[in-house]
């Protein structure tokens, strides 16, 4: 019987290294300690210590002494310094547990290991909702993103504050390092867009794409006052950033997907870009231009025409050809049908490659046409059934 903690012991199927490390922390009851141990190939032990009262951690604290071992000048050293100064999480840093103290029954496993420090969200907090604003060069607000999953922590050995949150779609994460001895820092991470709805992720990607040396980011109360000074990126941070370059290209792609969704009843999502060829991307962007009402002028070399039952051979040696066809988009193997528009191509001047072939053609036969005095063609997207020039 422990007056300070309640013990929850479970034997679960699976392997420890395949579980979510913070899964047992997101519970309705506060958790003071979680210990995992692999029992055999198919099961592992999970032991959780739950405080019996608010004073349990003070009256019977659980302490662990750890020596972290990082090379001088390494990214791991920077991560540990950010943790000391700002309370920023770190991941997979080598070290050694030298001692553990706590209530009876605590599994005191000392020795080497790899350490991760996490900061969990506090859903019960009464702090206001927050947002990130991108300021234009004239300091007007160009973009605003609501932050969700906000986590805040303070430095262990310093005055700094670490704050993290993501946009509502969960693809763009902001990490602020504020109030430390150095210049405030903002780090952004863009996660995979695969399977996301383009309309959901476009605001976050657009903000990232519009980041420039003359712009600024500020953390603020949602709809209220700023909480930080304006952070203005240095020119080198923007011009050489692969993240910003990718976002600028991705904005055009997402806008094209939105144009397709406007004419399709199937749900359009961001495909696996590794399965989309550059040619398919170019075709999709061209299609988006057509769907927005633009006419595209191009040239052609030859087309194949099928003779209809009521078709008559043209009397003139050169003639115009108007062709329409259904629009279907291939998104990494998914076929998206646009059911309310069709592609119309006007070939301004055409002639048969073999005049005798056209003169003797019967319904159902195909003939090959080549450009006449002009190789120009005009492509447009028109409503289904619209055959007008």
Steps between C-alpha positions, in 0.01 A plus 500: 500500500652831387345815651628720218459304174268252339664235281354397165675196351408359158640232274432605141550330164761640265844653521601807699693660213185499285284691750434872532734619776259759633182294465471427872537868589180608321255363756230646721708423811842663556793265459822545700707215359474244220736206462505260202681168479497249216408160646530282191463530124123551519427691821629778723437637849367852564501628858353843578517686830195723556517764779232452766491873578642831383779489762625151411783625282619740771470261795642197316687633197626280219850605397738379233865596463619492138831586339440613140792440266523721190797596280610863520355705215253228397127547429435295816694756706289782350185304584607460863590869528157596359343274762699664780434856380147470359356163604496378138448124454788284382496156342720190510800642686745243649563493873517291814256464789706506820221478759121492544314572822133470572227293665534127569462275200647750256699321234845653550677422173831684482751496218544644151213591272362764264287780640210706368344797679140578404259782582133402499211727414289632788134485386382630838696824477310829504747679272341666195508357150807605305581577139801568281489806275714564195561872460561654159791744450268787599407311821144427389374147572539285188407161647366367829516140623320373808728285719377168637665252737691781670771387742704733722805437719763706682873460517660290773801730527396823330219752449396375156163360395431230241160502327375263232180465301371395160257641250150342506589254222797372701759536222694811605654505848639817657758487780583828669809552718430825685657716768841335505843659491509487118271631227154345510475206263212348304529153352245359258449140390272390216378143533361279225196629311411153371125436521422852625223716356658782293270768644608402853876518444520790253491782764803356683698433183411847365634668815823306472532581129453874560778516760759752379780708657276810524213310665458413867337242725329582828330282760175654625181437692246385245323817392689696765834656583846372402687292757846528346709747309504462123745234383646591162690225321846572370540496124710183511230322704245555223685497170686175570221327690388181323182515708399840359591396144291185528207696645501744208475217252245319714265802505459479122436126522242536780318776312481268199350225716241749631405591143446131425291453816270782389390285205506150653266315734779265613714613793832640382794455739872566476658198327834337568725738308759227450244323279415810295729572204609855406296461181185422697564801725534723192177363352316560826619860525401562136157349566454733797564797271229374266253444784550861612384619158833549327547403134837347416659548158723218384623326185443150371655254255228244423171359624290195415135563406227233504242538222144518636187355340378843385840650421569648158839558346593872518485685170799724577857366509546662843239509774460555872440212739321529835560203733356443848580229748425404859746618766643237733787569738747232612620570855755231586273226365168654609279601210305822569219569253392857432133459417387857428774623264677365193819588317448671164782533248466717188752414229495819292627351175517130414535289186506125439844345495373290206212667307406171331468333844245762608303483172456121524449478876184327630319559834716358779825540308780719633696754304812689595494879491801734500525880529405708200619858462511534880595253772320702767239349734294647782414292808217592738281339763129542430180374661389153392289527183646835393617457141512868407817649364 
